[in-house]
Amino acid sequence: MEPRYLPGDRVVFNLNLRPRNGDVCIFKIKETEGVLLNRYFETGKKGEKVKLVSDNPDFEERIFSMDQFLFIYPAWETIRREKR
């Protein structure tokens, strides 16, 4: 199975939409330097926790509380060139 995102793909994120379960999102966690690209799933009572699920089976699911994030933006569009 081909990965959803390939080197050179450009992903546009919508800063004005609230993510929905199953959306691919970019996440910034307060205590880390980088950002993550994972699927978003709300868990817990009233969705106070977020489960991050990678499309890559080599990475385990991770759960965070909502207050651990600086931002969460859902993917809006993927731009892929035909020739690389």
C-alpha positions in Angstrom: 0.0 0.0 0.0 1.4 3.4 -0.9 1.8 6.0 1.8 -0.8 8.8 1.8 1.9 11.5 1.8 5.1 11.3 -0.3 8.3 13.3 -0.3 7.6 16.6 -2.1 3.9 16.7 -1.3 2.5 20.0 0.0 -0.2 19.9 2.6 -2.4 23.0 3.2 -3.9 23.3 6.7 -7.1 25.2 7.6 -6.4 27.4 10.7 -10.1 28.2 11.0 -11.6 24.7 11.2 -12.0 22.5 14.2 -10.7 19.0 13.5 -13.1 16.0 13.4 -12.4 12.4 14.3 -10.2 10.8 11.7 -8.9 14.1 10.2 -5.2 14.3 9.3 -3.9 17.2 11.4 -0.7 19.0 12.2 -0.1 19.2 16.0 2.3 21.3 18.1 2.8 19.9 21.6 4.0 22.6 24.1 7.0 20.7 25.5 8.5 19.6 22.2 10.3 21.4 19.4 8.8 19.8 16.3 5.4 19.2 15.0 3.5 16.0 14.3 1.3 14.9 11.4 -1.2 12.3 12.6 -4.8 11.4 12.6 -7.0 13.1 15.3 -9.4 11.3 17.5 -11.2 12.8 20.6 -11.4 10.5 23.6 -12.4 10.8 27.2 -15.4 12.6 28.7 -16.4 15.6 26.6 -13.4 15.1 24.3 -10.8 16.5 26.8 -8.2 14.1 25.5 -6.8 13.6 21.9 -5.5 10.3 20.5 -2.9 10.7 17.8 -2.8 7.8 15.3 -0.1 7.5 12.7 -0.8 6.0 9.2 2.6 4.3 9.7 2.1 1.1 11.7 5.7 1.4 13.1 4.4 4.2 15.4 2.2 3.6 18.4 -0.9 5.6 19.3 -0.4 8.4 21.8 -2.9 10.2 24.0 -2.6 13.8 25.2 -4.9 16.2 27.1 -6.1 19.1 25.1 -4.2 21.6 27.2 -0.9 20.1 26.1 -1.2 21.5 22.5 -0.2 24.9 21.2 -2.3 24.2 18.1 -4.1 21.5 16.1 -5.0 22.3 12.5 -6.7 19.9 10.1 -5.4 19.2 6.6 -7.5 21.0 3.9 -5.7 20.0 0.7 -2.8 18.0 -0.6 -0.9 19.2 -3.6 1.1 16.5 -5.5 3.1 17.1 -8.6 2.9 14.4 -11.3 6.6 14.5 -12.1 9.3 14.6 -9.4 
